[in-house]
Amino acid sequence: MKRRRQVKYIFVTGGVVSSLGKGITSASIGLLLKLRG
């Protein structure tokens, strides 16, 4: 059986957090998930 790659979606929301902060947070989380596999 072939193992399917799971796609994970992470939504960063918040009125207080700036767009730049959301971008940095998303990139960091994405990188961590990529490194974990």
ROTOR-282159 format. One record per residue (C-alpha): residue number from 0; residue in three letters; x, y, z. Coordinates in steps of 0.25 Angstrom, whole numbers, plus 5000, padded with zeros to 4 digits. Layout:
! ROTOR-282159
{NUM; ala; {X; Y; Z}}
...
***
This chain:
! ROTOR-282159
{0; met; {5000; 5000; 5000}}
{1; lys; {5005; 5014; 4996}}
{2; arg; {5005; 5024; 5008}}
{3; arg; {4998; 5036; 5004}}
{4; arg; {5004; 5049; 5008}}
{5; gln; {4995; 5057; 5018}}
{6; val; {4993; 5071; 5015}}
{7; lys; {4991; 5080; 5027}}
{8; tyr; {4985; 5094; 5027}}
{9; ile; {4988; 5104; 5038}}
{10; phe; {4980; 5116; 5039}}
{11; val; {4986; 5128; 5047}}
{12; thr; {4975; 5138; 5051}}
{13; gly; {4975; 5149; 5061}}
{14; gly; {4972; 5164; 5060}}
{15; val; {4983; 5168; 5069}}
{16; val; {4994; 5161; 5061}}
{17; ser; {4999; 5168; 5049}}
{18; ser; {5000; 5163; 5035}}
{19; leu; {5015; 5162; 5037}}
{20; gly; {5014; 5154; 5050}}
{21; lys; {5004; 5145; 5043}}
{22; gly; {5014; 5142; 5032}}
{23; ile; {5026; 5140; 5040}}
{24; thr; {5018; 5130; 5049}}
{25; ser; {5012; 5123; 5038}}
{26; ala; {5026; 5121; 5031}}
{27; ser; {5032; 5117; 5044}}
{28; ile; {5021; 5106; 5047}}
{29; gly; {5022; 5102; 5032}}
{30; leu; {5037; 5100; 5033}}
{31; leu; {5036; 5092; 5047}}
{32; leu; {5025; 5083; 5041}}
{33; lys; {5034; 5081; 5028}}
{34; leu; {5046; 5077; 5037}}
{35; arg; {5038; 5067; 5045}}
{36; gly; {5032; 5061; 5033}}
***
